[in-house]
Amino acid sequence: MADEIYVSIQESEHKKRGRARSRVSRSLREGKLPGMHDVAKARGLIIRERQNSIFSDAWIPLAFIILAAGLITGRNAAVLSVGIGMIVIAAVSSTWRRFALLGVTYVREYDRTHAFPGEPITVTLSITNAKPLPLTWLRFTDAAPIAPTQAGHMAVVASEISGHYQLQTTLSINSYEKTQRTLTFRFPVRGYYNIGPVRYLSGDIFTLFTIEREHRYIDSLVIYPKVWPLETLQLPAKEMFGELKVQRSLFTDPIKTQGIRDYQPQDRFRDVHWKATARKGDLQTKVYEPTSGMNVVTFLNVATFPKHWMGFDPDVLERAISVVASICNYAAEEKWGVGVYANGSVPGSDQPIRVAPGRSPDQIVRILEALAAVTEFATGSIEILMHKESSRLPWATTLVLVTAVVTDDLLVALLRLRQAGRKITLISMTQEPPPGDLRGILTYHVPKTAPAFTEEQAADTPTEAALNRVPTPDSVLNSDNKVSS
């Protein structure tokens, strides 16, 4: 029965949206400006609309009966005034309700949409009444995942059932007036957070009629995982993945030219320096600076227990994600190619997280965004993921595994990759250090007592201490991302 009701509601909403599209198309064909309510409904921005009234349908017949009684009783002024007043109030209130939300816009503007845990995000709410009719009362209710630290004149209502918060703004607004409210959020942990949808309510001056609408106006805020200097994780800050210096590099950097020399038979024809050749009269070739071509790909194992049915430890998982973010940031600062893979999925998906290695300036931003979305749900074993993805990576890539659990199967998989010629680094977050005789596999141990995870260090060392070039992306919002009617 419930499914039938749901389908019926969905079909009704679909028909309403179709009728709104038809009205918009007809208005455009006739050269008229379509109504904002129809535009919002056609775009699917309006989720639902409800009209309430304490006005009874019996008022109008009763008003005419009172008028008739006043005329019959010799045009009694008091009785006539009551009847006329009831008719006027009903007409004014009904008309006021009809136009109450016309021309009302509600816009959220952010100083940033990406931040680290604990950093403030300031949200400015702009409310505009772009019509000559003033509103004696107008209420907006915004859904939020946490309570703001500063809400100004807004009321915050917590839901005991869902754990979410409702931000209520009640105000009166004059004709063609714009007002603003400011609130500040501080998200304590990484993740993707949604603000919205928004419901707004208004009505006539006598509060006899009210109209309420809910808009599909949802913004996403990205909270990165914490990033720490490697020293605070008890990891070496230099040559973490072994000796990188080589006497004769197999790779050269085509961007950095070191000089020129006489052409040799093994030189590539495209490396010929034609201007120097013309000046000297003999073929000259470019000499490039050597580079190690370092690529670092970090694998994150979201499992915190040997068996998935044993559940997960959220604190351990967050520490592991923070270690991965810190290593990737270190590699990006060294201008290495960096990527990340995780056997944890993003919300609403069953696919593992993949960020292929790259050296672009915004590569670290992509990695932090991916890590912000990691959930505890494991899409498969980390051994299978490493075996599958390693075959697609350049041969010189260093594979780094960060895991909170080290099993025999995992050690066997790592040893097989090492025997195949892969360069492997294991970073264990178990209570005890991992075995030290893993035949060529670098091993590190990051305990929960590392300085980065202690309360003193977390309070005194800001996340930005590890960041030199992590840009904060501009707001993803645009002028169309607003509520209007």
N, C-alpha and C positions, 0 to 999 in steps of 0.2 A: 504493500500500500504506500509506503514511504517513497519507494522508487517511482511509482506512478505519479505521485504528487510532485516530485522533483522534476520529472520529465515534463509534466504539464506547465510548471513554472518556467522551465527553460524555453519551451515552445512559445509561451506567452511573451517572454522577454525578446525572443527572436522576432516575433511578429511586430512588437513595438518598435524595435530597431529598424525593421524593414519599412514600416510606415514613416518613421522619421527620415530615412533616406529618400523616400519618395517625395516628402514635403520639401526637403532641401533641394532635390533635383528640379522640382517644379518651380521653386522660387528662383533658382538660377536661370532656368529657361525663360522665365518672365522678366528677367532683369532686376529682380528684387533681392534684397539682402535677407538670407535665411536667418531664422531665429537661432540664438545661441543654444537654447535648450535642445532644439532639433539637431543641431550640429553635434553637441555633446552626446546625445542619445545615439545618433547614427554612428559615431566613432566608438561606441561602447564604453564611454567614460562614465556614464551614469549606470550604476549597478541597480539601484532601486529608488523609487520615489513613493512617498507616503504623504497623504493629506489628512489632517485631523481637524476636528471642529467640536467645540462645545455648543455650537449653534444648532438649534433644533429646527427641523423642517416645519414644525408647527408655528414658528415665529411669524412667518409671512401671513398665513391665514388668520392667526390671532391678531396681527396688526390691523388687517382689514376689518376684522370684527370690531376691534376697538374704535376704528375710524367711523364705522357705520353707527356704532353706539353713540359716539360723540355727535354725529349729525342728527340722529334721532332725538337725542336729549337737548335739542336746541343749540347745536354747535357749541358744545361745552369745550372751552379752550384747553382745559387741563387734559381731558380725555383725548382730544384731537392731537395734542402735543405728544402724548405717549405713543399713539399709533404712528404718527409721522416719524417720531424719533426712532422707533423700532425699525421702520423701513429704511431710514437713512443709515442707521448703524449697520444693518445687514448689507446694504448696497456698498457702503464704503469699505467695510471689512472684507467682503468678498473680492472687490476689485483690488484692494491693497494686497491681499494674499496672492492674487494672480500675478502681480508684478513685483512681489517682494524680492525674489531671487534673480530677477532679470538684471543683467549688467553687473552682477556681483562676481568678483574674481578673488581667488585665494591662491597665493604663490609662495612656495618655500624657496629660499635662497640660502646657499651654504658657503661658508668661507673656504671649505674644502670637503670633499667626499671620501677621501682616503686619509687614514691616520693610524697612529700606533696606539696600543692600549694606554689609557689614561690621558691621552692628549685631548684638549677641548675641541669640540666641533660646534661652532656657533651657527644657529639657524635663525634666519630672519623671516618672519611671516608677514607678507604684505596683503592687506585686505582693501579692496577698492569697490566703491559703489558708483558705477558709471551711469547714473540715471538721475533725473530730477527728483524722484521720489525718495525721501529720507526713510531710514529704518530705525524705529524706536528700539528694536532689539534684534540681535543677530548672534547666533551661536554656532561656532565651529568645534567639532570634536575630531581630533586626529589620533590615530592609533600609533603607539610607540612601543618598542621592545623593552625600554628601560625608562626610569624616571629621569627627567633632566636635573642637572645640578642647580641650574638657575632657570626659572620659568617666568620671571617678571610678574605680570598680572594674570597669568594663566592658572587655571585650577588643574590639579593632577589627580585623577581617580584611578586606583589600582583595581584590577580584576582578580579576585581571589581564586577564580576557577582557571582562567587561562594564564594568569601571571603577567599579562600585558597591562599596559597603561593607556589611559585615555587623557589626552591633553585638551582641555576645554577652554575656549575663548568666548566670552560673552561681552558684547559691546553694543552701543548705539552708534550709528554712522549717518552723517548728513549726506545730502545729495552731492555728487561729484567729489567725494572725499576719499582720501587714501590714508590708511593708518597702518602702523607696523607694531609687531610684537617680537621680542628677541628671547631665545632660550638657548641653553648650552647643554650639550651632552658630553659625557665622558664614559666611553665604553671600556669596561675592565678587561675584557678578553677579546682575542681575535675572532673574526667571523664576518659574515655578511648579515647586515641588519636592514630591515625594511621599515620605513615610516609611511603610514597610510594603510588603508584608504581613509578618506575624510568624509565626515557627515556634517552637513550644515542645515540649520533650522532657523526659520523666521516666520513672520506672520504679520497680522494687522496691529494697529495701535491699541485695540481693545482686547487683544489676545483671544478673540473668538475663533479665528481661523489660523491654522499653522500649516506650513509645508516643509517637508524634510526630504533631502536628497543625499544619496551616498555616491561618491565618485570614485572611480578606479584610478586614484592619484597616488602612486606608490613610488617612493625614491629608495634607492639602495645605497647604503654606506658600507665601505670596505674598511675593516680594521685589520691591519697587518699583524703577523706574529711578532713577538719581541725579538730584537736583534742585539747581540752582545759582542763586545770584543772577544777574540778567541782566548785571550789570557784569562778572562773571568770564567771561561768554561774549562779551564785547565788543559787547553790545547795549545800546541806551539804556534806562535804568531808568524814564524818564518820557516820556510821549507817544510810545511806541514806534510806534504806528500812526497818527501824525499828530496834528494839532490836534483836540482833542475838545470844546473850549468852543464853545458856540453862543449867539447872542444871543436867539433865540426857539426853544425846543425844540418839536419836533413831538410829543413824548411827555411824559407826566406820570406821576409815581409816586403811585398811589392810596393808598399806605400812609402817605406823609409829607404831612401837611397843613400848609401854610404860613400860612394865615389864612382870613378870610372877606371877602366884598365883596357889593355889591348884585347881584342877579340880572340877567343880560343875556340877550337873546333867543337867542343862540347857545349858551348853557350847557345842559348836559344836565340833565334833570329829576332824575336819580338823584344829582346832585351838590348838591342843595339841602340846606342845613343847617337842619333843622327847628327845633331848639332856639333857634338864633339868630334865626330868622324869628319864632318865637313871642314872643321878648323884644322885638324891635325893631318888629314889626308889618309889616315889608316882607320880601319874599322875599330871602333871603341864600343865597349859594352858596359852596362850599368852594373854596379856592385851593390847589393842590398844588404841591409842589416840582418843578421841571423835571428831567428826566433824559435822558441821551443815548440810553438804550435800547441800550447797547453789547453786541453779541454778537460773540464771537471764536471761530471754528472753525478748528482747526489740522489740516492734512492732512500726513500723513507718507508719504513715498515710501521704501519699504524697498529699492528697487533702488540698488545702489552702483556699478553699471557700466551703460554705455549699453544693453548687450544682456544678457538674463537668462542666456544660456548661458555668459557669461564668468565666472559664479560671483558671489560676494559677499565684501565685506570686513567681517568681524565687528566690527572696531574702529570703522570709520566708521559702521556701523549703530548700534552702542551709543551713539556720540556724538550721532547724529541723534535717537535716542529720548530721550536725556537733554535735548536742546534743546527738544523738543516738551513734555516734562514740565515743564521750567522755565517755558516760555511759558504753559502752561495754569495753572500755579500762580500766576504773576504776574497773569493775568486773573482768577482766582478771588479773589485778595486785593483786587483792585480792585472786587470785587462785580459783575463783568460775567457775562453768560451765556457759558458756555464749553463747547465740545465738541471731539471729536477723531475723525478718520477716518484709516484707514490701509489701503493696498492689501496689507498683510500679514495672513495668517490666523493664527488661534489653532491650537495643535496639535490634529490630528484633525478639522480643518474646512477647507473651501475657500471660506469666506465672508470678505469683508473686515471689518475691525473698524469698528464704528460706535457712537459715543456721542453722541447728540443733544445740542445745547447746552441748558444749564439753569443755574439759580442756586441749587439746593438746597445745603444745607451739606455734604452728602456727595458732591457732584458731582466734586470733585477726587479723592476716593477711587476712584470708579468709573473715572475716567480713568486713574489710576495703575495700577489693577488691569488695565485693558485693555492699557495699554502694557507691563505686565509679561509679558503673554502673546504679544506680537508675535513672529512668526518671520520668517526671511529669505525664506520662500516668498511670492512676489508672486502675488496672485490676478488681477491685470490691471494695465493701465497706470494711472498716477496721473492722467493727463489725462482718461481716461474716467470715473474715479471722481469727480473734481472736477466735471466737466460734469454727471454724473448727480445728485450729491448737492446741488449748488448750487441747483438748481431747487426743492428742497424746503426750503431755508433761508429765514429772513426776509430781506427785501431789504436791510436795513441791516446785515447781518452782514458782518464783516471776515473775509476768507478768507486764511489764512496757510499757505503751503506751505513745509515744511522738506524739503530734498532734498540728497542727496550727489552728484547728477548732474543737469546742466542740458543738455538736448538742444534742438535746433531745434523739434521737435514740441511739447515742453513750453512753450517760450516763445510759440509760436503760440497754444496753448491758453490761456495766461494773458492774452495780449493780447486775445483774443476775449472772455474774461470781463470784462476791463476795459472794452472797448468797449461791452459790454452794460450797463454801469453798476455793475458789482461793484467793491468796494474790495478790492484785492489787495496782499498783502505776500509777497515772496519772500525766504526765508532760505536762502542757498546755503552748502554745506559743501564745495564743490569747492576744489581747490588754488588756483585763481585766482578773484578776485572776479567776480561776474556782470556783464553789461553794464549800464551806468548809464543808458542812454537807452531805457527801457522804457515811456515815455509814460504816466506816472501811476501806475506800479507802484512801491511802495516796495521797495527791495532792501537786504539786509544780508548780510554775509559773516562766517561763523564758522569761522575756520581751526582746524586741529588744534593750533596753537600758542597757542590761547586759554588764559588763566590757569586756567580750570576743568579743563582736560585735562592740565596739567602735573603732574608728580609732587609738586612742592612744594605746589601749591595743593590737590591732592587729599588730601595728608597733613595740611595745616593747616586747611583749611576743611571742616567737617563738612557733610553734606547738609542737616542741619536748619537751617543758617544761612539757607536760602531759605524755610523753612517757618514760617508763623505759626499756621495753623489747619488743618493736615492731621491729622485724628484717626486714631488707630490702632484699627481695628475690634476688637471683642471676639472672643475665641476662638470659632471656629465649632463647637467640640466640645460635646457634651452628655453626660449621664450614660449614654446608650445606646451611645455610641461607645467601646466597650471590648471586650476579649476575655474571654470567660468560658466555663466549661465545667461 
